[in-house]
C-alpha cells in the first residue's frame, strides 16, 4: 500500500475517504479463477467478504486518472473498504456549472445511464445525443458510491462530487449571475451530470436479500456444521438448527424488506410534483420536478407546495413546515436572500452562501411551503441550489440507507469471546488429530471427529439465540410504550451510566405561563405587575414589543408559531391580521402583518379628549404594522422586528431574548444598576425570564431601505424596557424518574439553552441536586487585551464567596474517588457552567475539562452544537451516554 498513490475524496468532511486507483489484470484474474475452482468456492467467499482483497487479487495499482476500478477506505476508526467501477461520459464540457450554450449540440454518450430517473429525462439525453458528433466530445470519468456520483476533476487531479450552487457562491453573485434562470439546452446539459432530481430508494429483490443474508459468515459456518453433523449421525440436532436458521433468515428478510418498502413509500410520497420554472427569456414553463437542476428558477405558488429540491429564496417570503427534517411542527418564516448591491454598504455586507448557515433564506427539500407572501405583484422565486441525494432530505435518506457502523464495547467483547472459543477449538482440533494418529484411527474418522470438535466449541446457534433475545426484549419494551428503531442498541442500554436531559419540554412542562412583568422607567425597575391587559398599558412600548416581536402567522385562519411567542402575544389580548393575496398584488409597498388591540377607543370624540394623554400622535385606530422580522436564532439567543405605528412618521425596532444578551445590546444608562440582582431573584426561583428592548429608527429609513438593512445595525444601542417573567412547572413524573435513575446508580445531567440560575433551580426542584449540595459556577473568560484565559469560581447561593483557584475544589473532589457513575457522590459539590465557559474550557483548559465534567451537573445556555460536543466529551471519558430531549436542537446530541 505504501507504493500506491494516496488521495482523498470528501476531504475534511465526515464522509472523508482514501481513494486508490486500479486497472484490471488478466493474468491475476486467471489465477483467481483457478484458486476458486481448487478451493471449492471458498476463495470466492473470502473475496466477497473482503473487497480490498478482491481488488488487489485481480487488479494492479495505477494512477487515478487511468483507473478502471477505485478502492475506497473510510478514515474513521472503522477503516471500512469499498470498491466502485469507473464509467465514462461523453459530453461537451467537463464542468456542469460552466455556460456551454454555444456548444450544446455536441456529444453525449454513456457507458452506463447516469440517472435512473423518469423516461422523459432519458429522452432528453437521447435528443442531445442525436445533435452531437463524437469527435467534438470530451470524455468525463465518474463512479458512484452510496448514491453519490464523483466526477474526475482535472484541476485537482482527483474525483469530486458535485456541490451544485453551495460552494463559494456569494450573495451578490446569486442575485447578479444566477437569478435569470436557464435555457432549455443548458438545463439538459447540466442534467447529464446531476441526473434526475429524485431521492429514490431501491427495494432489493428477495433473492438479493437472501444471498446477502445467507453469505453471512455465521450462516456459512452453520452450513459447514450441519454437513459435519450429517456424517456423525447428528440428524435431529442438524434438523433443529436448520429450522432455527430458516426461521431466523425468513424473519430477518421480512423485517429488512418491510423497512425498505416503508422507506421507499415514505420517500416517494410527493417526491415528483409539477413545478413552474422561469426560463432565461423570463417565460414560465410547467415541468416535472425530476427535470430540475441547480441554476433553475422556481416560481413558488401562493397556495404552497412540497419542495422537491434545496432552494434559496430570491424574492418574497414563505411560511414553511419543516417537521419532516426537524421534528418540530412550528411553522418557520423564510425571508428572501438580501442583495448586497442594494444596501448602503454594498459589497461590505456580501457573504458566501451556505444553506446550513443561512437557513432562514433556504427552502429545504421535503419541507412544505404552507403559504407565500409577495409585493408589487412580483412572483415568489427561489433558485435551485441542490438536487437529488445532495439535498438535505437526500443526505438524511443516505444516512438511513448507509448507516455508520457502531463500535460498542459489548460487540468487541462478543468478538473476543468468539475468538477465545476459536482458540479452544483449535487446541481441541490439534489434540484430536494427534491422539487419533497415535491410536491409528482411519483418516476419514480423524477428519470428521476433528471438525466435529470445532462445531461443538463454537455454538452455531449463537446468531439465532441473539436475534431471539433482541426480539423478546423489543416486545417487552413495546408493552411499556417504548419504541426502538435500532434494535441492536437494546443490548447496550443496560450499560448506560449517564443520562443528559434537556430542560424545557423534557423535565418541565412544554407550556409556559406568564407570571408577570417588570417594566423599567428612568433607569429603575418598577414593581412587578400581573395585569398586562389594563388600559393604561395598551399603548405602551412594552406591550407593543410583546405584540409585534414574534414570527406568528395565520394558517387557515388559526394563529400559529412558536409556543413562547404565541403565549406572550395571547397575553396582550391583541389581534393579528395579515394582508390577503389581492391586497399585496395591488400595492407597491410591502403589505405588512398588522397587530392591534382587540378593543379600540371610540373614534373622534374620545380621541379628541384624550389626545394629550396618548404616547403617540395617532389617529383613533391604533395599529402597528410589522415591516421586517429577524427570526429567533438559538446561537444569538434573540430576535427582533422593525415596525411602524399607523400614521407614525418613524419606524421602531423591538428586541426580545435572553436578558444577559439583551442588556449587552442596550445603552448602559438605560439598564438598571440592580439588573443582575433582580434577574437572580427570579432565576433562583426557577422562573424563565425574557428581556425586551426598543429604539426609534431614523426618519430617513424608508420602507424599502429597511428590507436591506443589516441585523447588527438594528440590534444595537437599544433602550432596555424590562422583563417578562414566565413560569415553567416540572412534569409530574420528573422527580420519580430521576430518583429511580439515582437508585440504579445512573448519573443525571441537565443540558439546556435556558438561563444558568433557572437551570440550577429546576435541578434542585427535581432532585438532580440535593438541597444540602452546593453548586459552584465555573465562569471562564477568553483571552482579551493580551491577558490569558481565566476561570472564576463562585457559589450560586453566595455570589460574594469566590474561590481563588481550582485547587480547593479539585482537592475536595479527589477525596471521594467513586466510580463516577452515581448522580450524587459523597462529596456535596456540583459544577455548573454556561455555553461560553464550556467553549473556553474546551479550548484553553483541556487539563481541567475532565475534572469539571466528572462532577458537572448543569450546563446552561448551550447551543445545539455544544450539546453534541458535551456528549462526545463524556463519551471520551468512557461514559455510556444517553440523551433525552424533545427538540431539533437536541438531535445532534
SULJONOR-V115611 format. One record per backbone hydrogen bond with DSSP energy under -0.5 kcal/mol. CO is the residue of the C=O (numbers start at 1). NH is the residue of the N-H. E is the energy in kcal/mol with one decimal. If there is no record, write none. Layout:
CO_NH_E ; CO_NH_E
This chain:
1_4_-0.9 ; 5_7_-0.6 ; 7_19_-2.4 ; 9_17_-2.2 ; 10_13_-1.2 ; 13_16_-1.6 ; 16_75_-1.5 ; 17_9_-2.4 ; 18_73_-2.1 ; 19_7_-1.3 ; 20_71_-2.6 ; 21_62_-2.1 ; 22_68_-2.7 ; 22_69_-2.3 ; 23_60_-2.9 ; 25_29_-1.9 ; 26_30_-2.1 ; 27_31_-1.9 ; 28_32_-2.1 ; 29_33_-2.1 ; 30_34_-2.2 ; 31_35_-2.4 ; 32_36_-2.5 ; 33_37_-2.1 ; 34_38_-2.6 ; 35_39_-1.9 ; 36_41_-2.4 ; 37_40_-1.1 ; 39_42_-1.2 ; 41_45_-1.8 ; 42_46_-2.1 ; 43_47_-2.4 ; 44_48_-1.8 ; 45_49_-2.0 ; 46_50_-1.6 ; 49_51_-0.6 ; 50_53_-0.5 ; 50_54_-1.9 ; 51_55_-2.0 ; 52_56_-2.2 ; 53_57_-2.1 ; 54_58_-0.9 ; 55_58_-0.5 ; 55_59_-1.8 ; 58_25_-2.3 ; 60_23_-2.8 ; 62_21_-0.5 ; 63_66_-1.4 ; 64_67_-1.1 ; 68_86_-2.5 ; 69_22_-2.4 ; 70_72_-0.5 ; 70_84_-2.1 ; 71_20_-2.1 ; 72_82_-2.7 ; 73_18_-3.3 ; 76_79_-0.7 ; 80_74_-2.3 ; 82_72_-3.3 ; 84_70_-2.7 ; 87_142_-2.4 ; 88_111_-1.8 ; 89_91_-0.6 ; 89_140_-3.2 ; 90_109_-1.3 ; 91_138_-3.9 ; 94_96_-0.6 ; 95_98_-1.5 ; 98_100_-0.9 ; 100_103_-1.3 ; 100_104_-1.2 ; 103_105_-2.9 ; 103_106_-0.6 ; 109_90_-2.8 ; 118_121_-0.8 ; 118_122_-1.3 ; 119_123_-2.2 ; 120_124_-1.6 ; 121_125_-1.3 ; 122_126_-2.3 ; 123_127_-1.9 ; 124_128_-1.7 ; 125_129_-2.3 ; 126_130_-1.7 ; 127_131_-0.7 ; 128_131_-0.8 ; 128_132_-0.6 ; 129_132_-0.9 ; 133_136_-1.8 ; 134_137_-1.3 ; 138_91_-2.7 ; 138_140_-0.5 ; 140_89_-2.7 ; 141_152_-2.8 ; 142_87_-3.4 ; 143_150_-3.0 ; 145_148_-1.5 ; 148_145_-2.7 ; 149_162_-0.7 ; 150_143_-1.9 ; 151_160_-2.9 ; 152_154_-0.6 ; 153_157_-1.2 ; 153_158_-1.4 ; 158_153_-2.7 ; 160_151_-2.8 ; 163_166_-0.9 ; 166_168_-0.6 ; 168_170_-0.5 ; 169_353_-3.1 ; 170_174_-2.1 ; 171_175_-1.8 ; 172_176_-2.3 ; 173_177_-2.9 ; 173_178_-1.1 ; 174_178_-0.6 ; 182_280_-0.8 ; 183_187_-2.0 ; 184_188_-2.0 ; 185_189_-2.1 ; 186_190_-2.2 ; 187_191_-1.8 ; 188_192_-0.9 ; 189_192_-0.8 ; 189_193_-0.6 ; 190_193_-0.9 ; 190_194_-2.8 ; 191_195_-2.2 ; 196_198_-1.7 ; 198_200_-0.8 ; 199_201_-0.5 ; 200_202_-0.7 ; 202_204_-0.8 ; 205_209_-2.3 ; 206_210_-2.5 ; 207_211_-2.5 ; 208_212_-2.3 ; 209_213_-2.0 ; 210_214_-3.1 ; 211_215_-2.3 ; 213_216_-1.4 ; 216_219_-0.6 ; 216_220_-2.1 ; 217_221_-2.1 ; 218_222_-1.8 ; 219_223_-2.3 ; 220_224_-2.2 ; 221_225_-2.6 ; 222_226_-2.8 ; 223_227_-2.0 ; 224_228_-2.1 ; 225_229_-2.6 ; 226_230_-1.9 ; 227_231_-1.0 ; 228_231_-0.5 ; 228_232_-1.0 ; 229_233_-0.8 ; 229_234_-2.5 ; 233_235_-1.7 ; 234_238_-2.1 ; 235_239_-2.7 ; 236_240_-2.4 ; 237_241_-2.3 ; 238_242_-2.3 ; 239_243_-2.6 ; 240_244_-2.4 ; 241_245_-2.7 ; 242_246_-2.7 ; 243_247_-2.5 ; 244_248_-2.5 ; 245_249_-2.9 ; 246_250_-2.9 ; 247_251_-2.6 ; 248_252_-2.4 ; 249_253_-3.0 ; 250_254_-2.6 ; 251_255_-2.4 ; 252_256_-3.0 ; 253_257_-2.7 ; 254_258_-2.2 ; 255_259_-2.1 ; 256_260_-2.3 ; 257_261_-2.8 ; 258_262_-2.5 ; 259_263_-2.7 ; 260_264_-2.9 ; 261_265_-2.7 ; 262_266_-2.3 ; 263_267_-2.6 ; 264_268_-2.8 ; 265_269_-1.5 ; 268_271_-2.2 ; 271_273_-0.6 ; 273_289_-2.3 ; 275_277_-0.5 ; 275_287_-2.5 ; 276_299_-2.5 ; 277_279_-0.7 ; 277_285_-3.0 ; 278_297_-0.6 ; 279_282_-2.0 ; 283_279_-3.0 ; 285_277_-3.1 ; 287_275_-3.1 ; 288_291_-1.9 ; 289_292_-1.3 ; 290_197_-2.2 ; 293_296_-2.1 ; 296_298_-0.6 ; 296_384_-2.8 ; 297_278_-2.8 ; 298_300_-0.7 ; 298_382_-2.1 ; 299_276_-0.6 ; 299_301_-0.5 ; 301_304_-1.6 ; 302_372_-1.1 ; 305_307_-0.6 ; 305_369_-3.2 ; 307_366_-3.0 ; 309_311_-0.5 ; 310_385_-2.8 ; 310_386_-1.7 ; 311_363_-3.2 ; 312_383_-2.8 ; 313_337_-3.2 ; 316_336_-0.6 ; 317_373_-2.6 ; 318_320_-0.6 ; 318_334_-3.3 ; 319_370_-2.8 ; 319_371_-1.1 ; 320_322_-0.7 ; 320_332_-3.4 ; 321_368_-2.2 ; 322_325_-1.4 ; 322_326_-2.7 ; 323_327_-1.5 ; 327_329_-0.5 ; 332_320_-3.3 ; 332_334_-0.6 ; 334_318_-2.3 ; 338_340_-0.8 ; 339_342_-2.1 ; 340_343_-1.3 ; 345_348_-1.5 ; 346_349_-1.7 ; 347_350_-1.3 ; 351_171_-2.3 ; 351_353_-0.5 ; 354_358_-2.3 ; 358_361_-1.4 ; 359_362_-1.3 ; 360_335_-2.1 ; 361_313_-3.0 ; 362_364_-0.6 ; 363_311_-2.7 ; 364_367_-1.7 ; 367_307_-2.6 ; 367_369_-0.6 ; 368_321_-3.1 ; 368_370_-0.8 ; 369_305_-0.9 ; 371_319_-2.8 ; 373_317_-2.4 ; 375_378_-2.2 ; 379_381_-0.8 ; 380_300_-2.7 ; 381_314_-2.5 ; 381_315_-1.5 ; 382_298_-3.2 ; 382_384_-0.5 ; 383_312_-2.4 ; 384_295_-2.2 ; 385_165_-2.1 ; 386_310_-1.8 ; 387_390_-1.7 ; 388_391_-1.4 ; 391_395_-2.6 ; 392_396_-1.8 ; 393_397_-2.4 ; 394_398_-2.4 ; 395_399_-2.1 ; 396_400_-1.0 ; 397_401_-2.6 ; 398_402_-3.0 ; 400_403_-0.6 ; 408_412_-1.8 ; 409_413_-2.7 ; 410_414_-2.3 ; 411_415_-2.5 ; 412_416_-2.2 ; 413_417_-2.4 ; 414_418_-2.3 ; 415_419_-2.2 ; 416_420_-2.1 ; 417_421_-2.1 ; 418_422_-2.4 ; 419_423_-2.1 ; 420_424_-2.4 ; 421_425_-2.7 ; 422_426_-2.4 ; 423_427_-2.0 ; 424_428_-2.5 ; 425_429_-2.8 ; 426_430_-2.4 ; 427_431_-2.6 ; 428_432_-2.5 ; 429_433_-1.9 ; 430_434_-2.6 ; 431_435_-2.9 ; 432_436_-2.5 ; 433_437_-2.4 ; 434_438_-2.3 ; 435_439_-1.4 ; 436_441_-2.7 ; 437_440_-1.6 ; 442_446_-2.0 ; 443_447_-2.5 ; 444_448_-2.1 ; 445_449_-2.8 ; 446_450_-2.4 ; 447_451_-2.4 ; 448_452_-1.9 ; 449_453_-1.4 ; 450_454_-1.1 ; 451_455_-1.8 ; 452_456_-1.8 ; 453_457_-2.1 ; 454_458_-2.2 ; 457_459_-0.8 ; 459_462_-1.3 ; 461_465_-2.4 ; 462_466_-2.6 ; 463_467_-2.5 ; 464_468_-2.5 ; 465_469_-2.1 ; 466_470_-2.1 ; 467_471_-2.4 ; 468_472_-2.4 ; 469_473_-2.1 ; 470_474_-2.4 ; 471_475_-1.9 ; 472_476_-2.0 ; 473_477_-2.2 ; 474_478_-2.1 ; 475_479_-1.6 ; 476_480_-0.8 ; 477_480_-0.7 ; 477_482_-2.6 ; 478_481_-1.6 ; 481_483_-0.5 ; 486_489_-2.2 ; 487_490_-2.1 ; 489_492_-0.8 ; 489_493_-1.1 ; 490_493_-0.6 ; 490_494_-0.6 ; 492_495_-2.3 ; 493_496_-1.4 ; 497_747_-1.9 ; 498_882_-2.3 ; 499_749_-2.3 ; 500_884_-2.9 ; 501_751_-3.2 ; 502_507_-0.5 ; 503_506_-1.6 ; 503_507_-1.5 ; 503_508_-2.2 ; 507_731_-2.4 ; 509_505_-0.6 ; 513_515_-0.6 ; 513_727_-3.7 ; 516_725_-2.9 ; 517_529_-2.9 ; 518_723_-2.4 ; 519_526_-3.0 ; 521_524_-1.2 ; 523_673_-0.5 ; 524_521_-2.7 ; 529_517_-2.8 ; 530_532_-0.9 ; 534_537_-1.7 ; 534_538_-0.6 ; 535_538_-0.9 ; 537_540_-1.8 ; 540_544_-2.0 ; 541_545_-2.3 ; 542_546_-1.8 ; 543_547_-1.9 ; 544_548_-1.8 ; 545_549_-2.3 ; 548_550_-2.0 ; 553_555_-0.6 ; 553_560_-3.0 ; 554_556_-0.5 ; 555_558_-1.7 ; 558_555_-2.8 ; 560_553_-2.3 ; 562_566_-2.8 ; 563_567_-2.3 ; 564_568_-2.2 ; 565_569_-2.6 ; 566_570_-2.5 ; 567_571_-1.5 ; 568_572_-0.8 ; 569_572_-1.1 ; 569_573_-0.7 ; 569_574_-0.7 ; 570_573_-0.7 ; 573_598_-0.9 ; 575_596_-1.9 ; 577_594_-3.1 ; 580_584_-2.0 ; 581_585_-1.6 ; 582_586_-1.1 ; 583_587_-0.8 ; 584_376_-0.9 ; 584_377_-0.6 ; 587_376_-1.5 ; 590_592_-0.8 ; 593_626_-3.5 ; 594_577_-3.4 ; 595_624_-2.8 ; 596_575_-2.9 ; 598_600_-0.6 ; 603_607_-2.1 ; 604_608_-2.5 ; 605_609_-2.1 ; 606_610_-2.4 ; 608_611_-0.6 ; 610_613_-1.2 ; 610_614_-0.9 ; 611_614_-0.8 ; 616_618_-1.5 ; 620_622_-0.7 ; 621_623_-0.8 ; 622_597_-0.6 ; 623_646_-3.2 ; 624_595_-2.7 ; 625_627_-0.8 ; 625_644_-2.2 ; 626_593_-0.9 ; 628_642_-3.0 ; 629_631_-0.6 ; 630_640_-1.9 ; 633_637_-2.7 ; 633_638_-0.9 ; 637_658_-2.2 ; 638_633_-1.7 ; 639_656_-2.5 ; 640_630_-3.2 ; 641_654_-2.5 ; 642_627_-2.1 ; 642_628_-1.8 ; 643_652_-3.6 ; 644_625_-2.8 ; 645_648_-2.9 ; 651_697_-3.0 ; 652_643_-3.0 ; 653_695_-1.8 ; 654_641_-2.1 ; 655_693_-2.2 ; 656_639_-2.4 ; 657_691_-2.6 ; 658_662_-2.7 ; 659_663_-2.6 ; 660_664_-1.2 ; 661_665_-0.9 ; 662_665_-0.8 ; 663_666_-1.0 ; 665_718_-2.1 ; 667_670_-1.7 ; 667_671_-0.6 ; 668_671_-1.0 ; 670_672_-0.6 ; 672_675_-1.7 ; 674_678_-2.7 ; 675_679_-2.4 ; 676_680_-2.1 ; 677_681_-1.8 ; 678_682_-1.6 ; 679_683_-2.6 ; 680_684_-2.4 ; 681_685_-0.6 ; 682_685_-0.7 ; 682_687_-2.0 ; 683_686_-1.5 ; 687_689_-0.5 ; 688_726_-3.2 ; 689_659_-0.5 ; 690_724_-3.3 ; 691_657_-1.7 ; 692_721_-2.5 ; 692_722_-1.1 ; 693_655_-2.5 ; 694_719_-2.5 ; 695_653_-2.8 ; 698_701_-1.3 ; 700_702_-1.1 ; 702_706_-1.8 ; 704_707_-0.9 ; 705_708_-1.5 ; 705_709_-0.5 ; 710_714_-1.2 ; 711_715_-2.7 ; 714_716_-1.4 ; 718_667_-3.1 ; 718_720_-0.5 ; 719_694_-2.0 ; 721_520_-2.4 ; 722_692_-2.3 ; 723_518_-2.5 ; 723_725_-0.5 ; 724_690_-2.5 ; 724_726_-0.6 ; 725_515_-2.2 ; 725_516_-1.7 ; 726_688_-3.4 ; 727_513_-2.0 ; 729_509_-3.7 ; 731_734_-1.3 ; 733_737_-2.5 ; 734_738_-2.4 ; 735_739_-2.2 ; 736_740_-2.1 ; 737_741_-2.2 ; 738_742_-2.1 ; 739_743_-2.1 ; 740_744_-1.3 ; 741_746_-2.7 ; 742_745_-1.7 ; 747_499_-2.6 ; 749_501_-3.2 ; 750_859_-2.4 ; 752_862_-2.4 ; 754_861_-1.7 ; 755_759_-2.2 ; 756_760_-2.4 ; 757_761_-2.4 ; 758_762_-2.4 ; 759_763_-2.4 ; 760_764_-2.0 ; 761_765_-2.4 ; 762_766_-2.2 ; 763_768_-1.5 ; 763_769_-2.0 ; 764_767_-0.8 ; 770_773_-1.5 ; 774_830_-1.8 ; 775_777_-0.5 ; 775_796_-2.1 ; 776_832_-2.0 ; 777_779_-0.8 ; 777_794_-1.6 ; 778_780_-0.8 ; 779_792_-2.9 ; 781_790_-1.9 ; 784_787_-2.1 ; 787_784_-1.1 ; 790_781_-3.3 ; 792_779_-3.0 ; 793_803_-1.9 ; 794_777_-3.3 ; 798_795_-0.7 ; 798_801_-1.9 ; 800_802_-1.1 ; 801_795_-1.4 ; 803_793_-0.8 ; 806_810_-3.1 ; 807_811_-2.6 ; 808_812_-1.8 ; 809_813_-2.3 ; 810_814_-2.6 ; 811_815_-1.0 ; 813_816_-1.1 ; 815_817_-0.7 ; 816_818_-1.6 ; 821_747_-1.0 ; 828_774_-3.3 ; 830_776_-3.1 ; 831_857_-2.7 ; 831_858_-1.4 ; 832_778_-2.9 ; 833_860_-1.9 ; 834_838_-2.4 ; 835_839_-2.1 ; 836_840_-2.0 ; 837_841_-2.9 ; 838_842_-2.5 ; 839_843_-1.7 ; 840_844_-3.2 ; 841_845_-1.9 ; 845_848_-1.1 ; 845_849_-1.3 ; 846_850_-0.7 ; 848_852_-2.5 ; 849_853_-2.7 ; 850_854_-1.8 ; 851_855_-0.8 ; 852_855_-0.5 ; 853_856_-0.6 ; 855_831_-2.5 ; 857_750_-3.1 ; 858_833_-1.9 ; 859_752_-2.7 ; 860_835_-1.1 ; 863_866_-0.5 ; 863_867_-1.8 ; 864_868_-1.5 ; 865_869_-2.0 ; 866_870_-2.4 ; 867_871_-2.1 ; 868_872_-2.2 ; 869_873_-2.3 ; 870_874_-2.3 ; 871_875_-2.2 ; 872_876_-2.0 ; 873_877_-0.6 ; 874_877_-1.0 ; 874_879_-1.7 ; 875_878_-1.8 ; 879_881_-0.8 ; 880_497_-1.8 ; 880_498_-1.3 ; 882_500_-3.2 ; 883_885_-0.5 ; 884_502_-2.3 ; 887_890_-1.6 ; 888_891_-1.3
